[in-house]
Structures are given as structure tokens and as C-alpha cells.
């Protein structure tokens, strides 16, 4: 789910599978009441030690509609509907039920057994990934106050090292080699003795003599915030527990602002913490009571205002705190009005506003005076137009600097950046131009409000991540840094865009990456990747992890299906959510059919992959058209749509009623039931399926893929295909934090895909 489901093109990480004989025997001894051995099928190549685990079915009914004592929406079905779920018992909110944990270990033991013959291929793929990684490297530096800040890595060490160097000249755009480096934070030291370590929100104070950072050792995305002195690294006694993400500093650096979550892991409270005080003395500034809304906070580019953003999928409401006034109270900008979304940044005596006001689905640019906002009269009736609404120009983000305005958005199906003069003259609007046909470009890290340079990040399927600086007034562009990918010759690869025709006639774009030196003809082995939810885009950026596929002659394809936002907000809002969600699956099927009809690939050569909401996509299309694919990889898949979305106690559920709909209401019940992957598994021949998941995942609970796997094995009529589950018992939703461990997990997945496509013995082209 949401915020829940992000289209990161990397697999769910998993710890090494439990292969110790004692672990397997313990799981097998307890499997009498877990695994229905009578329905388990073994292929002729399997040793028979561990049969395919099928959890026993236990009678249970899930209620859809009105349930006393629970918030089930505004119009719950009354009386409620009962639906049977015989694998419901695999749900374990505490992650401690021995019966459930042993079933998960049995899944891992079975997967290890069925893939151990691929160990040599796994190792070869891992070494390929390492060969394309510059293990000792330094990222681009950015100016912040009197320092250049940057990150670097060292060979053999798993985590980043945050560093800084003093700015020795105002003219420098990168630090002088001779400048003395200070280590701000070494993540490797923080991670010592931990199997998982996620660090977020590394933030120096305004005076740069203190550091705050957030750390999560479980993967459940609840953080502890720690503080230390700079440059000594001496720890301060302050510690903030149960925090969502990072903190924002006050203007004087004597306090920080942070959020906490409710029992359903919804960020809903904003606090001010004064350094030196204990957390129980912190001041509560704002509470979001509505379960549909999530709380976030940030600073304006100028640094003057803290912005409190309380928003749902459909609606936003913002308040500002003037950080130049000690202990100032939040002031409302525009009270929430269903369907009205807006964001703001500060520019001189105005706030710039980008909003969907007056049915501007792709957003329009407006302004309102700071004076009006602080006086409590800054609502939409006071907003003045800056740019006439242009449906072909999607405005997603605006950063207001003293000398210019930078706009980040989409046009022509690609990410774009525009700049304007700081006086907001519409005639000064200009779109940055790039030489490549397909690319991804974003506003980079810009910490100086008075800068005359705009840092941007450019990449394409054949161009690694590149940091550029653009001067809006002179229109000059300078390359500052480019990621070095060892053993990569970009001239050997090509990319192009093609369009599939959906059943309703919509043209669905796909980005294709392949080697230039492939022999003529086809079909070829192919990987089709998709996501298609939340308006999140799968853009044609650089992904070194696909090189083992492409260098073995595979064609790699990214589908920009509806539900994503690649073609604009309407691609998602009007045609890919609520009661149009089935377009997501139908678009993806149309993409697969196009690749087959054009002779690019064939069903026995077509692999497919998706993570999170993309995992839901995998489940849906496999139920609808299992004949199109040879193997599917479903990472942390959101497949139990009906059961999860009916239960408001599950993290992130209520806020997602404005994404999928609420199955507790008649309006959505039947439609959501028509595509929910777990509910639509049927007796058909499914292809091979690899499922990866994490025990501590707060976004897609582990029991969803666990239940799905047992149901797939029960219903699958293809005696040659396997359903494999790799359940990481140590992490959450967002993969391994250890960069080397992540490479091994990628190699594991790719070894299975390559074998199923007949490429296990194929060596990569040079």
C-alpha cells in the first residue's frame, strides 16, 4: 500500500536462507499442522526433502461492512458480508507465533532446496554486479552554509560515510582537493553488530556545530533520532524515540520539529523538542485526528517557514510556522476542502502556490502574499494566477530561490524542469533542453536560497546519474559529476519508446533498453517491468542492475501503464484508480501482447517483475493472463487487497480508501473483488513465480504473500511450475540496507529468471 508502495526497481532483500539441517528438521517436525502434504506436488527433479509448503486451511470468515466499534467508512454495508479466508491464521501482528514463523522457515528451506543448483550462477552474477560498482567512490558535493557536504563509500564497507569540507572560495562549485575533510557520520560504525541499519534525515544544525540523524534497526520504519556535536562526534544525551523520518531544525538551532505515529503507523502528531530537555517535556504543536490524513512537515526553500502538510490522496491542508518568531503558533493557509490539493514555497513577500484549484488536474501556478497568510486570510480566494493553466504541463514541485524559480514536472511523458525569473514574469518561463530522447531529470540538492545556480540530476537508460549546474540567467549548463560505472561502455546500448494499444484505445508507452549488437531477428528473452499505482512514475533512468540481463541478449522493457503518472496526473486520477483500476492490469497485458505480436519476445521467453503495488500488478495479470509469461517476480506484493483494505487496524489502510476505494462499501466491494489477486487465484496453469517479502514490513504485511503462495500452490494446474517464497526474517519493505547484501539478493532473483528463460549457461557479452 501507499506511500506504502513505491516502484523502486530493486528486489526485496532477504537474509541468507536457513539451510541448517536442524532448522529444516524443526520446521518439518512442526509442519504436520502447517503443511498440507497431501496437496503438495514435487517435480521429478526435486529430492523430496522439503515438499512445497501449503499451509493448512482453518475455517475463518472476514467481515466486510459495518462492525461495531470500528471505523469502516461513511457508508458501510449493513448487515456486513462474510467471506471465507482459510489462510487468515497466517496473520501474526506481533511476528512471534511459532507456528507461523516455522511455516516461513519452511518456505525458505524449500526455496533453498529448489535453487541450490544455481549457486554458481548466483556467485557469477554477484561478481558481475560488483564489477559494475566503484566500491570506493565519492558522490557530488553541495554547498550548505560554510561547508561542502557529500557522501562517500569505501571498498568492503557496506554503508555510506557522510563528510564535509570547508568552502575556501566563493567561486568554487566543488570542494578543493586540498581542503581538510571532516567525517560528519560514519554509517558503518552505527551499523556495527546490526543485521539491518537504515539511516535517514542526516541533518546538520543551522550553525553546523550539531548533527541530528534518524536510525531504524528493524526495517519497520519507526526511527530513533540521535544528536552529536560536530566535528568531534560527541553524542548528546538527547534521544527521540518513535519518530517518523527525520527532524527539521529551528532557526536558532536550539530545537527540532518531529512527527510521531498512531497505532496504525499513521504520522499524526507534530512536536517541538528543545535540546537539553527530555522527550516527555516536548511541546505538541499539531494533531491530525482524521484517519484519512497523513502528517508531514518541511521547510520552505528560504528557511524562514516550517510547513505542516496534512493530506490525504484527494485533499491537502497546510499550516505555516514563522521560524523567525520564537514559539510562533501554526497559521492556516487554506482549510481542507475535499478535492482541493495545494503546496507552497516562500519567495520574498509571497508564497507561490501550485494547486489543482478550479479543476486544474495537472496543477496551476499561483501566488498569495505572506502578509495575508500570516493574518489568516491566505485562503484560495486570495490566490492570484502566475501562469495560465496548461493541461500538457504537469507541475509537481516548485523551489523558490531569491534569483529565480525552479519548476519540476512532466511534459511529453517525461520529467522536465522549467525556470522563471523571481518576479514571476510568465514570459520568462523556459524549459531546459537535453540531447537524449528518453531521460529522467530532477531538481537536485540546493541548500542556498541566494544561489544563482540550479543543481539538477540527469540520467537516461544509457547515461549514468549526472549532476549538472544550470545558470538560468546565462542559460549555461555545466557538468559537475557523473557516476562512474566500471566496465560500462554506453555506446553498446540503445533505447527507444514504443506504444501498445489498450482495449479502450489508449496508447500506452514503453521504454525499451537493449544491446546494439544483437543479431537481427527474434523473438528474444525479455523482462517486462511495471508498477502503475499512486501516480508514481517508472521513468527511463539509469539502472546498472539490469546489465546482467541486457548483456545476455535480453530486452528490458518498462511499461508506463495507467495508475502511474507518466503521462500526467490524469493518467492516474481519472483513468487508473478507484473504479478505473482495472485499466492498470489491462494496459500491462496489452504491453505484453504488443511485445509478442511484434516478434520482440514470446510467452516462453517473457519474464515480468513488479514490487509492492507492482506486486499487486503481478498477481492481477497472472490471474487474467497466465499464458503470457514464463516467470514472474513479485516483490513485497500487495495481493490481499480485499482483506487488508477492509481492516482499519492494519497500518496505512484507512488512508488508502482514497486510492483503491473502501471494500466495506457497496460502491467499491464488487469492483475491488474483481481484481484482488489473492481472491481471484483459480485453477489454471500458472507460470513459475518467485515471491520475496520481509517479516517486519509495515507497508505490505508478510502474511499477504505467505497466504497467496499457499493458495497458488493449491490451485495451480501446471505441474512443471513452482511457486518460491523468499522471506527475509530480519528486514521490512525497502530491501537490504547493506549494499553488498543487496547485490547478492539481486543475483539470487536474476539467477532464477535466467534459468527459466534458458540463459543460465549464457555468458555476458563484452
N, C-alpha and C positions, 0 to 999 in steps of 0.2 A: 504494500500500500504506500502511500504518499511520497511526499517528502519522503514517504515510505518507499517509493520505488524509483530508483534512479538508474538511468541507462548506461551505467559505467561498463565499458567494453573490456571487462576483466572478470575472471571467474570468482565464485565464492571460494575462499581459501579453506582448506581443511588441514588439520594436523595429520601427521603420519598415521595411516590406518593401523588399528590394533590387530597385529598379526601374531602376537604371542600365543602359544598353544593354550596356556592357562586361560587367557581371555576368551578364546573361541570355545573351549570346553565349558567354561562357566556360562557363556551365553547359550550354548546348546542344551545344557542341563536344565536351564530355566525356560527353554523355548517350547516345552510341552504345552504351556498355556499361552504362548505368544504366537507361535508359528503354526499355521495350518499345513502340516507337512503333506497331507493328502492331496492338496491342490497345488503344491509346489512342483514345478517342472524343471528338470535338469537337461541340458543339452548333452549330446553324446560326447562332447569334449571335456565335460566337467568331471572332476574327480569324485564328486558326490560327498565331499566332506561337509560342506555347508550348502543346504538347498536354498533356493530363492526364498527369502523370508516373506511370509504372508501373515500379518498379524491376525489373531483370532478375532472373529466378529462377535461383538457383545451388544445385546439389544439396547438402543438408546434413541430417543426422539428429541429433535431440536424444534423449538417453538419459533414461529415467525408471526409477529404481530404483537398484540398487547400482552405485556407481562407485568403484573403488579410489582411496584417498587423499582421498575427500571424505566429509563427514558428510551422509548422505542420510536421516537419521531412524533410528528404532529398528528398524523392520521393512521395509527397502527391498525392492522387487521384485527377485528374483534367479532367473534372469537378467533384466537390465533390458529394458524395452520401447523400441523405436526408433520415433520419429515424425518424419516429414519436415517440414522448415521451410525452404522455398526462399528466404525473405527473411531468414534468420538473419544473413546477411552485413552487414545494416544495423546490427548491434550494433557499437558502437565505444566501448569503455570510456574511452579516452583523449580522445575528442572531437576527433580530429586527422586522421582518414583523409580525404584529399582527395576520394576517390570518394563517400564518404558525405556529406561536407559539401556537395559540389556537387549531390547529389540533394536535399538540404534546401533549398539556394538555389533550385533549380528548382521545388520545391514553392511557395516563397514568390513566385517570379516568376509562376507560374501563378495563384496566388490573387490577386495584384495585378491581373493581366490580367482576371480574371473579375469583379472587384469595382470596378474603377476608375470605372465609370459611377455608382457610389454615392457618389462623393467629396463631392458637395454635401450629400447626406443625412447622411453621416458628420459633416460640419462642423456641420450644424444640430443634430444630436444632441449633439455635444460642447458646443455653446453652451448647450443645454438643461441638460446636467449641470452646467456651470459656473454657470448661473443659479440652481441649487438649492444651491450651495455658498457658504457665507460664507467668502471667501478669507482675510480677516484675522479671526481668531477666537481665543478663549481657552477652554480646557477647564476643568472643575471643579478646584478646588484641594483637596488633602487635607493634613491635619496630619501631620507627621513630625518629632519632636523639637521644636526651636525654630523650625521653618520651616513655611510652607505651600508645597508643591510643586505645580506644574501645568505644562501644555504649551500652547503657542500656535502659531499659524501666521500668515504674512504673505502678502499678495497677491503673486503672481508667483514665490514661492519654494516649492520642491517638498517640503520636508521640515519636520519639527517642530522647535520650539525649546523646550528644557527650561528651566524657570525656577523661581525660588523667591522668597518674600518672608518677612521675619521675622514671627513671631506677636507682635503688640503687645498682645494682651489674651487672657486665658484663655477669655473668653466668646465670642470670635469663632469662627464656623464657616467663614468665608471671609475672605481677606486684605483688609486695609484698602486702599482705593484710594491713600491717601497713602503707604503703605509702599514703600520703595525696592526695585525689582526687581533681582535678580541673575540673569544668564544662567548656567545650570549647564552646558548643552551645546547648541550650535547644530548640528543635523544637516546643515544646508545647507553649512556650512564643511567638515565631514568628507567630504561627498559631492562636493566640488568636483573636477571632472575625471574623475568616475566615471560610467559608464553605469548602474550598479546599486549601491545602498548600503542595506544592511539593518542597522539598529542595534537591539540587544536588550540587556536586562539593565542599563539605566541605573540605577546603584545608588550612592547616597551612603554613606559610611562612618558608623558609629555616632556619631562626633563631628562629622560633617557638614563636615569640612575636606578630605576627599578624595572623588574620584569614580572609579568603575570603570564601563566600558561595553564592550560587545562589538560588533564590526563585521564584516560579510561583504560583500565587493565583487563576488562572483560569483553568488550565489544557491545555492551548493552546501551551505549551512547549516553550514559549518565556520568558526568565528569566531576573530578575534584580539581579546584583551582588552587595553585600554589604560587607563592611570591618569592622573589630573591633580589638581592642587591646586585647592581652592575657597576663595574665589571667583575667583582670578586666572586659572584655566585653564592654568596652567603644567604642561606634561607631565612626568610622572615617567619615569625610564629603564625601569621595569618593563614588560615586554610578554610576554603569554602567547599562544603560538601553538597552533593545532589544538584549540581549545576547543569543547565542545558547549554552546551557550547562554551564560548569564551566570554570575556568581560570587556567592557568599554570604560576607559579612564575618564575621570572628571578633568576639568580644565587645569586645575592646580595639581593634579596627580596625587591627591590625598584620599581619594575614594574611587571605587569602581562600581559599575552597574552590572547586574547579572540577573538571569532568569532561573526559576525552578519549575518543576513539573508536577502534575497531579498523578493520581494512581494509574491513570491510563496513559502516562508518559506524554501528556499534552503540556507544552510550555504555557504557563498561565499567570505567573507572578513575576513582577519586576522589583528588584531590591537595590538599595544603595548600601554599600559596605564601606565604612571608614577604616582606613588602615590603622591597625593597633587595637581595634575592638574585636571582641569575639562575635561569631556569626549570629548568635542569638540576640544581639543588640542591633542588628541591621534594620534599616527602615524600609517598610513595604510601601512602594510608590504606586503600584497599579495591580489590579487583579482582573483577569478576564474570566467572567463567570460562564459565558456561553460556551457549551461543549463543542460547538461547530467551529470556534475560532481558536487560532494559534497565535501566540505572542512572540514577536521578535523585536530586536532593538539594534540600533546602529547610529553612527554619527553622520552628519552632513559632511560633504567634502571640505567645507570651510572649517570644520571642527567646532563651530560655535554651538550647534544644537544636537541634543540627543533626540532621536526619533523613535517613538514607540509605535510599532506596527501591529495592530490586532486585526487579523484577517482570516477569512475562510476562502474556499475556492472561488466563490462568487463575489465576495464583498470585502472591502478593506475600510479600516478606520485608523487614523493617525493622530497622535498627540506629539507635541514637542516640548522639550525642557531646555530653557536657555541656560547653557553651562557657564555663561559669564555672570550669572546671578546665583550666588551660593544658596543652596537649598530651595531653588525655584521649583514650583509645582508644575505638573504637566498641564499643557493647554491644548484643547481640542482644535484640530484643523477643520475637518468635515465629519460630522456624526455619521455613523454607519447608516447606509440606505441600501437595501438589498439590490444587488446587481451593479452597484457603483464601485469601481476599483480605481485607486489612485496611488501614486507615490510622489515623493517630494525631494528636492535638494535646495540648498541655500545659495543664493547668488546676490551679494550686495544687499540692497534694500528689498529684495523679493525672494519668494520661494518659487522655483519652477515646479510645475505640476505636470505629470504625464498620466493620462486618465482615459477611461472609456466613456466618459460623460457624453450624453446625447447619442448613444448607440455607436460610438467610435470603437468598434471591436478591436482594431489594431492600435488604438490609443492616439490621442491628440496631445499637443504640447501647449500648456497654458502657464500663466503666472498669477501670483497673488502677493500683495505687499506683506512684509514682515510685520509692519505696524498693525495691519488688520488682523493677522493671525494672533498676535500676542494680545490683542484687545478682545479676542473671542468672536470676531466677525470675519473669519477667514474661510467660511464655507463656500460651496460651489457657486453660489450667486455672486461671489466677489472675484471669481476666476476670470482672467482675460486671455483671449486667444493669442498665441505666439505664432503658430504655424497652422494654416488651413488643414483640415483633416484630409489625409491621403491614404486610402484603403490599401494601396500597394506597398506602403512603407510602414512596417511594424516597429513601433518604438517600445523597447524592452527595458532600457536603463539610460539614465542621464547622469553625467557628472559635471558639476558646475564649478569651473575654476575662475579665478579673478580675471583672466585674459581671454577666455573662450569657453564654449560649452561643447561637451562631447556627448554624442548620442550613439547608443548601441542598439541595434535592432536587426531587422531582416527585410530583404527585398530580393525578388527573383529566386526565392527558395534558398538563399544563402545568408549567412551572417554578414552584416555591413556595419560600418562606422561613418557617422557624419560629424562635422564640426560647424559651429556658428560663432559669430562674434559675441562677446559678453554683453553687448547692448541688445541682444536678441533680435537683431535685424533679420527678417525672414530671407532677404535676398543674399545674405552671407552663407546660407546653408550650402554645404558641399560634401559630397560623398567621396570617401577615399577610394582610389583605384588600385587594383592589383593585376598582375600579369596573368595569373593562372585562372583557368575556367572554373575549377572546383576548389574550394578552400574553406577554412574556418578562421575567423578573425574576431578578437575580443579586446576590450579595453583592459590594459594590464594594471600593474600596481603603480599608482600615482599618489604620493603622500604629501606633495607640496601644493597647497592651494594657489600659490602665486606663480606656478610653473608656466613657462612658455612652450614646453614640450609635452606631448602626449605619448605616454608609453603604451604600445599595443602589442598583442601577441598574435602572430600569424603562423598558420600551418596548413598543409594540404596532404592528401594521401601520399605524395611523393616528396614533400618538403618537411623536414623535422621542425619542431617548435622553434620559432624565431622571434626574438624580441626586437621591435623596431621603435624608433622615436620619430614622431611626426611634429613638425612645426606648422601650426595652422596658418600663421600669417605669411610665412615664406613658401609654404607648401612643399617644404623639403622633407624627405624621408631618409633616415639613416638606420642601418642595421647595427645593433649593439652586440647581439649574442645569438648564437644558434646551437641548439642541442647537437652534440656530436654522437653519431651512431656508428660505431666501428663496423667495418666490413660492409658498409652500405654504399651502393652506387645508385643514386636516384635515377640516373638515366636509363636503367634497365627496367623501369616500371612505368606503367601508364594508367590513366584513369579516365573515365567518361561517365556521362549521365544518360540513362535511358528511361523510358516511361512505360509502365504497364497500364492497361485499361481495366478499371474496376467494373463490377457488374452494373453499376449505375452510370458508367461512362466517365467517371473521374480519371484523370491522368495521374498516376502515382509514380513519383520519381524514385530512381535507384541510382546509387553511386557504385561504380564497378572499378575494382583495382586488380591488375594482373601484370604478369611479365610481358615485356615487349617481344621477347624472343620465343614465345610459344609457337610451336608448329601450327600451320593453318589447319582449320577443321575443328571438329568437336563431335560429340559433347565432351565436357571436361568435369572433373570433380569440382564442386562448388560449395562455398559456405554462404548461406543467406542469413544475415543478422537483422534483428528487428526489436523494436520497443513499443512505441505507439500509445503512450498514455501521459496524462498530466500536462500536455502541451510541451513536453520535454523533447528536445531535438537530437537526432543522431546525425551529426554533421560530418562532412568529409575532412576530418583532421588526420594527423599522422598517428599511426598505431604500429609500433615496432613488433607487437606480439603476433601480428598476422603474417610476419615474414616466413615462418616455417611452413605455413600453408601455401603462400604465393610462390615461394621458391621451390615447391614441389609440383608446380604446374596447376595449382588450384586457382579458381576465380573467386575473389572475395567481393561480396555484394552487401551494401547497406540499404535497407528499404525504408523510405520516408513515408510510412503509412499514416492514415488519419488517426487521430488521437494524440499524435505528436504535433509539434508546432512549426514544422519546417516550412510550410507554405503560408504561415501566418496563424494568428490566433483562431481564425475561423476554422482552420483545418482540424482543430481540436474542439473548440467551444461549440461550433454549430454542426460538426459532422463526425465527431469522434468520442463523445461522452454521453452519459445518460442513456436516452433511448435511441441513440445512433451508434452505440459502442460496437455493434456487430460489424460496422464498416472496417474497424481495425483488423479483424480476422479476415474478412473478405478481401481487403486490399492486399494483405500479405499472401494469401492464396493466389491472387491474381499475379503478384510478383513472381511467385514460384512457377506458375503456369507460363508466364512470359519467358522466363529463362529456359524452360523446357521446349516450348514451341519454337523459340529462336535457335535452338540447337546449341545453346551455350552449355547446358548440362542435361542430365536425365534423372529420373526419380531414383535410380540405383546409385547415382553419383552426387546426390544433393543432400548436404547436411544443413542444419538450421540451429540457430542459437538465440537465446534471449534470457535476460536476468530480471528478477523482481517482477514488475508488471510485464516485462518481456517474457518472463517465465509463464505468466498467465497466457500470453500470446501463444507460447509453445503448446500449452495444454489445450487451448481452444482449437488451434489449427490441426493438431494431431487427432482430435475427436472428429473434426469436419472432413479432413482430407489426409488420412494416414498414408495413403498410397503415393503421395508426392515426395516422400522423404525417406532417406536411408537411415539417418540417425539424427536425433535431436538432443541438444544440450540445454537443460533448463536449470539456471542458477537461481538459488533462493526464490523459487517460483511461488507467486501468489495465485494459488489454484483453488482454494476452498472459499470462493467468493461469497456464496450464499451464507454459509455458516458464520464466517468471520464478520461479514457486514451486518448480520442480524444482532450481534452481541456487543452492546456498548461498553462492556468491561474490557474488551480487547484493545490494546493500545492502538490509537490512531483511527479507530473505526468511525466514530461519530462525525469527525471532520471530513471523512471520505464519502459521506452520504451526498455531498455536493459534487462528487466525482463520478461515482457509479450509479447513484440512486440508493434508496433505502429499501431493502427487500422486506422490511416489516410493513410496507405499504403496498396496497394493491397496484398502484400506479407502476411500480417497478418489479414486483415479485416475479411475474411470468417472464418478463424480458430478461432480467438478470439470470434467471434459472435457465434460459435458453442457451447461454454461452458459458456459464460457470464450469471450468474444466473438470473439477472433481465430480460434479453432479452429472456430467454428460459422458463419462467413461462408459464404453459399450463393448459388446462382443464383436470386435473387429480385429484384423491383423495389424497391430501397431509395429512401427519400426523400432530399432534399438533406441533406448532413451537413457541418458545419463543425467541424474539429478544431484545437484550439490546444495548443501544447506548448512546452517550454523545453529548450534543449540541455543546460543544466547541472543539470537536475532530478535530485536524488539519490533521490527517492521513487518516481517513475514515470519510468523511463529513456526518453529521447526516441525510441529505436528502436521502442518499443511502438506509439505512434500512427503512426510512419512506415511500419512493416510493415503495420499494419491498413489504412492508406489504400490502399496498392498492392493488397492483397488485395480490398478493397471494389471498387475500380475494375475489377479483373479479373472479378469475379463479378457485379456489378450488371447487371441486365437492363433497368433503367429508363434509356432513352437521353436522357431530359429532365433527370434529376437530376445533380448534381455533388457530388463529394467534394472539399472545400477544406481545405488544411492551412496553418496559420499558425504557423511555427516560429520562436520567438524564439531567436536565437543568442547572447544575452547573459545570460539570467536562468535561474532554476531553477523551483521548484514553485509559489511563492507570489506570483505576479503582480509587476507593476512596483512598485518602491519609490517612484518618483516619482508623486505624487498626480495631477498633470496628465496624465502619460503614461498612467496607468491609465484616466482618463476617456476618453481617445482610443481606447484598446483596447475599452472598453465600447461606445463609439459604433460602432466597427467591427463588432463582433458584432451589435449591435442593428440596424444598417442592413441586414444580410443577412437577419435574421429578419423584419423589417418588409416587405422586398421580397417574400419568399416568401409572406407572409400577405396580400399585396395592399394593404399600408398605406404604401408608400413615398411616396405623394403626399398622405397624410392629415396634416393639421396637428393639433397637440395642442390639446385643449380647454382653455379658460381656466378 
